[in-house]
């Protein structure tokens, strides 16, 4: 078998194992967070525009207000920004807060909490399959 094919197979396999490990860690972290988090009704009140150097674009981070367990009004900026924005100003959202870490609220999101970890796992499985197929 040609050296470059074996090298490519090894690279795919190692990338797959790393992706599986990262995906598993993301899923375990999110499972633990969702198991302990409390949900609060929140509302998008504004956007904070930030420059995303990684993609060289401006992204919008929603500014959310909600009332915590004591009834105090809390405002935070979601660290996950998008372009275009995924929520309109005035939209009601669920804010999830881990009682052990109340300073890091998250907006309930199928994409970031379930789909991204599943995607990383799937890519790991595909890379491993390609690595195995290349040497078979």
Legacy VTK file of the C-alpha trace (Angstrom):
# vtk DataFile Version 3.0
C-alpha trace
ASCII
DATASET POLYDATA
POINTS 136 float
0.000 0.000 0.000
1.270 3.432 -0.886
2.862 5.423 1.938
0.707 8.521 1.354
-2.517 6.486 1.591
-1.415 4.960 4.893
-0.405 8.408 6.161
-3.819 9.823 5.145
-5.570 6.891 6.845
-3.653 7.511 10.066
-4.433 11.230 9.920
-8.153 10.576 9.391
-8.223 7.992 12.168
-6.440 10.229 14.693
-8.663 13.190 13.749
-11.688 10.974 14.245
-10.579 9.806 17.673
-9.919 13.414 18.740
-13.329 14.512 17.406
-15.050 11.644 19.238
-13.295 12.621 22.465
-14.226 16.291 22.108
-17.815 15.436 21.167
-18.114 13.133 24.162
-16.764 15.823 26.491
-19.221 18.368 25.052
-22.151 15.994 25.523
-21.159 15.089 29.102
-20.676 18.766 29.999
-24.027 19.733 28.503
-25.836 16.800 30.142
-24.487 17.818 33.547
-25.395 21.453 32.935
-28.943 20.694 31.745
-29.525 18.271 34.624
-28.769 20.922 37.252
-29.786 24.138 35.466
-32.896 26.097 36.370
-34.901 27.847 33.664
-36.036 31.480 33.867
-38.153 33.506 31.460
-36.005 36.049 29.670
-36.347 38.573 26.889
-34.000 39.840 24.177
-33.759 43.604 24.751
-30.881 44.622 22.471
-27.812 43.448 20.591
-24.143 44.069 21.168
-22.157 44.133 17.967
-18.686 42.596 18.160
-16.066 41.941 15.548
-15.469 38.214 15.027
-11.820 37.996 14.068
-11.987 34.271 13.367
-14.454 34.704 10.498
-13.621 38.363 9.801
-17.250 39.482 10.228
-19.351 41.500 12.636
-21.598 39.355 14.819
-24.549 40.273 17.008
-24.689 39.049 20.605
-28.162 39.222 22.159
-28.540 41.226 25.358
-30.999 39.381 27.616
-32.898 40.427 30.729
-34.557 38.052 33.178
-35.561 37.891 36.827
-33.543 35.481 38.936
-34.800 33.280 41.788
-34.773 36.255 44.185
-36.790 38.410 41.772
-33.834 40.642 40.933
-33.615 41.854 37.322
-30.441 40.601 35.644
-29.048 41.665 32.270
-26.335 39.763 30.417
-24.874 39.530 26.946
-24.875 36.056 25.430
-21.313 35.076 24.477
-22.667 33.206 21.444
-23.129 35.741 18.675
-24.454 35.169 15.184
-24.886 36.984 11.918
-27.725 37.319 11.095
-29.150 37.384 14.633
-30.993 34.240 15.714
-33.442 36.113 17.998
-35.384 39.310 17.357
-35.465 42.090 19.932
-38.509 41.465 22.113
-38.416 37.691 21.684
-38.931 35.656 24.839
-36.235 33.080 25.557
-35.487 30.619 28.330
-32.391 31.466 30.341
-30.684 28.462 31.925
-28.650 28.949 35.069
-26.593 26.386 36.932
-27.064 27.131 40.654
-23.405 26.208 41.204
-22.330 28.794 38.585
-24.964 31.562 38.482
-22.600 34.053 36.826
-22.677 32.142 33.508
-26.267 32.040 32.232
-27.036 30.478 28.847
-29.921 30.843 26.451
-31.667 27.517 25.895
-30.648 26.483 22.385
-31.054 23.241 20.466
-28.158 24.213 18.202
-25.455 24.895 20.769
-26.599 22.452 23.430
-27.393 19.377 21.339
-26.693 19.692 17.617
-23.094 20.917 17.769
-21.931 18.124 20.130
-23.792 15.561 17.991
-22.193 16.991 14.840
-18.701 16.745 16.357
-19.378 13.111 17.327
-20.697 12.296 13.849
-17.673 13.875 12.176
-15.403 11.803 14.417
-17.184 8.612 13.395
-16.963 9.567 9.709
-13.241 10.360 9.958
-12.563 7.025 11.661
-14.579 5.189 8.985
-12.634 6.958 6.206
-9.348 6.116 7.915
-10.294 2.448 8.155
-11.628 2.384 4.576
-8.379 3.784 3.213
-6.352 0.858 4.549
-8.905 -1.862 3.839
LINES 1 137
136 0 1 2 3 4 5 6 7 8 9 10 11 12 13 14 15 16 17 18 19 20 21 22 23 24 25 26 27 28 29 30 31 32 33 34 35 36 37 38 39 40 41 42 43 44 45 46 47 48 49 50 51 52 53 54 55 56 57 58 59 60 61 62 63 64 65 66 67 68 69 70 71 72 73 74 75 76 77 78 79 80 81 82 83 84 85 86 87 88 89 90 91 92 93 94 95 96 97 98 99 100 101 102 103 104 105 106 107 108 109 110 111 112 113 114 115 116 117 118 119 120 121 122 123 124 125 126 127 128 129 130 131 132 133 134 135
